[in-house]
């Protein structure tokens, strides 16, 4: 900041070498536009620590040289099956899941019990593959008893596999009703190479989705039609073909091969080895409470031969969520972990062209809303595109997205802020964010206070050193490909047609698709169909009653604000900025009047006002 400021105001300086370095820093910043620098987009070591209440996180800040492959449900489950089925003695499988069961099919097209997850994992353990599984136990009345029983049956089946099979149903989270263990990861080490899959896809009932996931989507080679996909899924789960019990599914996970895979394993190992006893108020409960084969702590996987086989180009940063000041996390996140929220805010604050969000909920989250407002004010041509599930389970949830969306539209208009939902009985479960086709995030975090406040969550942010020219601009190959996947799956328009569109052209095409549902029954437009002139939040969503309803529907256990505490006036971040402000003010005072000096003075005035008013340092 100091170097670039000195170069901005120009002229002679009492520190000539700083002026030279300032020019160099600005030149490097311009070069970074052609090839994104991961360190500029990712959280720094200090920022990671701040997002964890000052507690450092073990491991690298980020890793480079990874290969990243995106998957929908069918692809992910096939990848897990193929990897695990080929494992031999000494290989390793470590997974986290939400709810699961022993009978969910990984490869239903093979039509046999040998592809059911419980059988596949248990058979691997009996081949002396080291298998460890953490799942959530579920809670009544939110989860049906049948789902809880299925999860326990999976745990029991794994623990009966012999000394190489272990599983725990983990209920170590602070909220008595609404919270959960929400991570979905699959760490697979085979032949000395580790691949870790992370995202929104649970291996549980009705998540075996295919690309497109809609009856109108044209069948293509290698992609079964929707009717066939539903029949396979239902048959594998004991249902009857032609009688779908649930709608289709839209979801995404990514599989990372390379050093980033070891970061996911380190996260698993920290959770598995957590031996905190908790307190009477917050007992640290697992099912079973103890198991003989689980006594010895797990070791993190070694790094030997961990590089991506093809010399991958993607930099990866692990971003998590854990509740703050929770006794059961004392050994690895004593002050919580909000790196996922801080990482997304930082990416938005670097945005120049667009922010693309695909999310199950997209509830009002002030830190994200404020970051989007800053972006749209800073960049007059900036755009925001949402894909959000509709209808929600209850109308309150739809209103919480309205509260996120409406202030943005009121200030910037629907030409710059777009929101779409799926038609055709397809449930949108994805947790995806893309900024400028340079930074992308895929994980288990929904956009709400739960996922960014106290549920256990995990995801990966990505910046790709491999670039391509698309629509007259330079993009990172992996983030761009992930956004193309989102546009194709949600709209039904092939990715090849989106490849070279500008963001303005893409938004116009999405509007056209949404306006012609009879030709392409894929998406609807929130602005014209849901949040139109006739929409109004219910009376109980307004005023103090509305705040209470929000706290019940989307509670938060760590205080009134998510980022506010760590950035409080008087904190270390403010002290650093105050010192910078004083130093640069003194530097500017010795300069002759000029246009550059006027710009510098205005910047310092804004910074001084923000510090005086107690605003967050990021603003």
MIMAR-724055 format. One record per residue (C-alpha): residue in three letters; x, y, z. Coordinates in steps of 0.02 Angstrom, whole numbers, plus 50000, padded with zeros to 5 digits. Layout:
N
ALAXYZ/...
***
This chain:
619
UNK500005000050000/UNK501375012350048/UNK502435008649895/UNK501025010749771/UNK500395026449859/UNK502105034549846/UNK502175030549661/UNK500405037049637/UNK500795054249707/UNK502435054849609/UNK503815067849620/UNK505345067349730/UNK505335057949893/UNK506485058050042/UNK506655039250007/UNK507155037849823/UNK507295018849832/UNK505485017949890/UNK504935027549736/UNK505865015349625/UNK505095000549718/UNK503385008549705/UNK503545009449515/UNK504094991349513/UNK502624986149623/UNK501394994949508/UNK502184987049355/UNK502034969849434/UNK500204973449474/UNK499894977249290/UNK500754961249237/UNK499674951549359/UNK498154955849253/UNK498794943849120/UNK499274929749240/UNK498374930049407/UNK499494928949560/UNK498754916949689/UNK499554926549833/UNK498584942049783/UNK496904932949783/UNK497094920949928/UNK497094925050112/UNK498824928650181/UNK499504919650333/UNK499024934650440/UNK497274935050368/UNK497054916350398/UNK497554919150579/UNK496364933850598/UNK494944923250528/UNK495334910350663/UNK495284922750807/UNK497184924150810/UNK497504905350814/UNK498684899750675/UNK498204885250563/UNK499444871150533/UNK500044868650355/UNK500404879550204/UNK499464895550166/UNK499064888249994/UNK499794875449875/UNK500244876249691/UNK500424863249553/UNK498734854649574/UNK497584846549447/UNK495734850249479/UNK494274840549403/UNK492454846449429/UNK491054833649445/UNK489174832349466/UNK488464817949569/UNK488634803749445/UNK490434808549402/UNK490984810549583/UNK490214794149640/UNK490974784949492/UNK492674792649532/UNK492554787249715/UNK492004769649665/UNK493384767549535/UNK494744773749655/UNK494174763449805/UNK493814747549706/UNK495614747949641/UNK496414750749812/UNK497584737749885/UNK498394734450053/UNK499204750150123/UNK498144762350024/UNK497084775050118/UNK495264780950113/UNK494664794850229/UNK492954802750207/UNK491784815150289/UNK489934815750252/UNK488314823450311/UNK487064809050321/UNK487344792950226/UNK486854774550230/UNK487604757850181/UNK486464755050032/UNK486694770549924/UNK487364765849752/UNK488974773249684/UNK488764765149513/UNK486914760749494/UNK487134757249308/UNK488144741949359/UNK486564735449445/UNK487334725849590/UNK487544726849778/UNK489424727249756/UNK489314745749709/UNK488404751049868/UNK489464762649974/UNK489434751950131/UNK489954736350035/UNK491304745549936/UNK492094753650090/UNK491964738050197/UNK492714727150060/UNK494174739350048/UNK494484738250236/UNK494504719350224/UNK495844720850090/UNK496854730250223/UNK496524747350150/UNK496554759950294/UNK494754766450295/UNK494164780250413/UNK492464788950401/UNK491704803750492/UNK489834806650465/UNK488524816850555/UNK487294807550664/UNK485774818450624/UNK484474825450744/UNK482624823750764/UNK481444831750715/UNK482444839950574/UNK483044823250504/UNK481884808250485/UNK482264793750601/UNK482534782550450/UNK483994793550393/UNK484764793250567/UNK484584774350574/UNK485384772550401/UNK486874782950456/UNK487104772450613/UNK486984756650507/UNK488394763050396/UNK489474766750549/UNK489134749550623/UNK489524741050457/UNK491204749850443/UNK491684745850622/UNK491294727450589/UNK492534726950445/UNK494014722450553/UNK495514732250616/UNK495694742450455/UNK493924749550455/UNK493384763850568/UNK491904775650571/UNK491144788150689/UNK489514797650686/UNK490084814750745/UNK488904826050840/UNK490214838450900/UNK489394854850850/UNK488654868450959/UNK486884871750900/UNK485574860850987/UNK484394859650838/UNK484944867350675/UNK486804864050667/UNK487654849450581/UNK489304841950528/UNK489154847350347/UNK490824843050266/UNK490874831750113/UNK492644825850076/UNK493434810050006/UNK495324808250030/UNK495984793749925/UNK497804788449921/UNK498214774949796/UNK499924769849730/UNK500704784249827/UNK499634797749744/UNK498334807149845/UNK496714814149773/UNK495474823449882/UNK493704827649828/UNK492804842449908/UNK491134850849876/UNK489264849849901/UNK488924831749852/UNK488444819649991/UNK488444801149955/UNK486674798950015/UNK484944796249943/UNK484444804349779/UNK486094813449747/UNK486584802949596/UNK486294816949469/UNK486834818049288/UNK487354832849182/UNK485834843149134/UNK484634834449253/UNK483054839349161/UNK481834830249047/UNK482054843048910/UNK483934841548907/UNK484454832448748/UNK485274815548774/UNK487054814948712/UNK488324800948700/UNK488894796148874/UNK487504805948960/UNK485914795949000/UNK484234804348978/UNK483364810649133/UNK482084796649135/UNK483434783449130/UNK484444792349264/UNK482954793349382/UNK482514775249352/UNK484284769749393/UNK484324780449548/UNK482634774649611/UNK482974756349576/UNK484614757549670/UNK483674764549820/UNK482234752249821/UNK481004763549731/UNK479984760049575/UNK480464766249404/UNK479294779849341/UNK478794785349516/UNK480084798249566/UNK480024801549752/UNK481084817249742/UNK481534829649606/UNK483154830049509/UNK484744837049584/UNK486054850149535/UNK487684849549631/UNK489574850649613/UNK491184844349692/UNK492984845549634/UNK494364832549650/UNK496104839449684/UNK497664829349643/UNK499284836849705/UNK499894845149865/UNK498184853049895/UNK497484835549923/UNK498594834150076/UNK497844850150148/UNK496124841750143/UNK496864826450229/UNK497634837550364/UNK495904844650398/UNK495184827150415/UNK496594821650529/UNK496324836750644/UNK494484832450663/UNK494774813750686/UNK496134816150818/UNK495094828750915/UNK494994821551090/UNK494184836251179/UNK492994830651316/UNK491974846651315/UNK490894851651462/UNK489244847451544/UNK488414860651436/UNK489334855351277/UNK489794836951287/UNK490844831051139/UNK489794816551078/UNK490154803450946/UNK489344786950901/UNK490014774950954/UNK490774783951103/UNK492324773051093/UNK492984759750976/UNK494544749151003/UNK495254752050830/UNK495034770950846/UNK496164772850998/UNK497754777450906/UNK497754794650823/UNK497884795550634/UNK499434802650553/UNK499354814750409/UNK499754807050242/UNK501554809050183/UNK501984820850043/UNK503044808749943/UNK502474807549761/UNK501024819249796/UNK501234830449644/UNK499884830449512/UNK500344817449380/UNK500134829949237/UNK501054844249324/UNK499464853449370/UNK499334872249357/UNK498034876349491/UNK498414884749656/UNK497244879249796/UNK496834886849966/UNK495844877050095/UNK494434887450174/UNK493434880950322/UNK492094885250449/UNK492064880450633/UNK491084888450776/UNK492034900550886/UNK492434897351069/UNK491704879751062/UNK492474867651187/UNK492404852751069/UNK493534861750943/UNK494824867451071/UNK496214856650999/UNK496154863150820/UNK495024878650809/UNK494924885950984/UNK494284902750921/UNK493324895650774/UNK493704897150590/UNK492894909250467/UNK494184908050328/UNK492834903650200/UNK491904919850232/UNK493464930550235/UNK494144922150079/UNK492564926149980/UNK492504944150042/UNK494314946649988/UNK493954939549815/UNK492454951149793/UNK493524965849846/UNK494704961649702/UNK493314959349573/UNK493344970149417/UNK492054962249299/UNK490834950449384/UNK490384939349531/UNK489484923049491/UNK488604914249636/UNK487684897649632/UNK486944893049801/UNK485594882749885/UNK485034897049999/UNK485944913849973/UNK485194920950132/UNK485564938650187/UNK487344939350250/UNK487854957250281/UNK489714954650255/UNK489414947550080/UNK488074960350038/UNK489214974750088/UNK490654967449987/UNK489534966249833/UNK488964984249859/UNK490764990149869/UNK491174980749709/UNK489694987749611/UNK490065005449670/UNK491915003749629/UNK491644996049457/UNK490255004849359/UNK490214990549232/UNK490274976749365/UNK488924963249367/UNK488254950449491/UNK487394934249434/UNK486484922549553/UNK485774904949532/UNK484754900949688/UNK483564886949736/UNK481694890849722/UNK480524886449801/UNK481344884649970/UNK480694872850104/UNK479744887250184/UNK479344904850123/UNK480414912750260/UNK481964906050170/UNK481454914150006/UNK481224930650098/UNK482984929450170/UNK483654928849991/UNK482534943649948/UNK483354953450088/UNK485054949450012/UNK484514953349833/UNK483344968349850/UNK484564981849913/UNK485764977449771/UNK484394978949640/UNK483694994849719/UNK485385003449704/UNK486104995849544/UNK484594989349446/UNK484194972749364/UNK485354976749219/UNK486824973949335/UNK486114961649463/UNK485304945649395/UNK484544931049489/UNK483874914749417/UNK483104898649482/UNK482854881149412/UNK481264874749332/UNK480794856649299/UNK480834850049477/UNK482714851049492/UNK483384855349665/UNK484904866849661/UNK486124861549799/UNK487764868749729/UNK488924879749831/UNK489944888849697/UNK490714906249680/UNK491724912849532/UNK492534930149521/UNK493114936849352/UNK493494919049293/UNK495084920949396/UNK494584914949570/UNK493354900849603/UNK492714892149758/UNK491824875349774/UNK491384868449945/UNK490064863150070/UNK489704881050129/UNK487984887950090/UNK487814906650088/UNK487024908850260/UNK487534912050439/UNK487554893550481/UNK488834888750350/UNK489924903950382/UNK489684903950570/UNK489564887150659/UNK489244871850551/UNK490834862150513/UNK491184866250330/UNK492594864350205/UNK492964870350028/UNK494374875449912/UNK494734891849825/UNK495654890449658/UNK496734901549548/UNK497414893949387/UNK499114898749317/UNK498564891449150/UNK497604904949056/UNK496604906548896/UNK495874920648793/UNK493974920848801/UNK492854934948743/UNK494314946848724/UNK494984944148900/UNK496194932748990/UNK495394919649103/UNK496024905949216/UNK495614889349134/UNK494934880449287/UNK493814894549354/UNK493164897949179/UNK492784879449148/UNK491854878249314/UNK490764893349269/UNK490424885849097/UNK489834869949186/UNK488654880649291/UNK487934889949140/UNK487694874149036/UNK486904863849173/UNK485724877449230/UNK485204884349061/UNK485274869248946/UNK486324879348823/UNK487944869948781/UNK489544876648858/UNK490264879648684/UNK489004893548658/UNK489504902448819/UNK491384900948796/UNK491744917648714/UNK490294927948779/UNK490614943648879/UNK489714944449046/UNK488444956448967/UNK488104944348824/UNK487934929848945/UNK486664939349052/UNK485654943848898/UNK485634925548844/UNK485084919949017/UNK483654932549012/UNK483134925848841/UNK483154907748903/UNK482134912349056/UNK480874921848948/UNK480544906848836/UNK480174892248955/UNK479154882948825/UNK480704881248717/UNK481974878248854/UNK481144874249022/UNK482694876549125/UNK482724892949222/UNK481604906749284/UNK482014924949321/UNK481774930649503/UNK481544948849451/UNK480064945349335/UNK479284929749409/UNK479584929949598/UNK480214946649664/UNK479124957049548/UNK478024971849593/UNK476754960749681/UNK478024952949800/UNK478094958849979/UNK478864950450131/UNK477604943950256/UNK477244955050407/UNK478184943350523/UNK479784946150423/UNK479814964750463/UNK480434974650612/UNK480934966650776/UNK479824951650743/UNK480724949050578/UNK482414949450665/UNK481804936150786/UNK481154925350643/UNK482814927150553/UNK483764922050709/UNK482664906650723/UNK482794902050538/UNK484634906150516/UNK485404907450690/UNK487164912650730/UNK488094907950889/UNK489634919050886/UNK488904936450910/UNK487954949050807/UNK489224950550666/UNK490314938050577/UNK491844948350536/UNK491564962950652/UNK492404956150809/UNK494104952850731/UNK494084969850646/UNK493504979950795/UNK494174997850814/UNK495744997450918/UNK496214980150856/UNK497874975750776/UNK497244978550599/UNK496634996050641/UNK498255000250730/UNK499254995250576/UNK498155005850463/UNK498245020850580/UNK500145019950573/UNK500105019150383/UNK498885033850379/UNK500015044550489/UNK501575040250390/UNK500815043950220/UNK499995059950283/UNK501705066350336/UNK502445061150169/UNK501085070250072/UNK501275086150175/UNK502995089250101/UNK502415088149920/UNK502085102449801/UNK500255104449748/UNK499795093549598/UNK498375083149528/UNK499205067549595/UNK499375075249767/UNK497505079549764/UNK497075061349726/UNK498225055649866/UNK497435067849988/UNK495695061549943/UNK496215043449972/UNK496975047650141/UNK495415057450189/UNK494315042450151/UNK495445030850249/UNK495465042950396/UNK493565044150397/UNK493385025250393/UNK494585023250539/UNK493715036750638/UNK492005028950610/UNK492615011550660/UNK492325003850489/UNK493104987050449/UNK494884988450379/UNK494354979950217/UNK493254994950180/
***
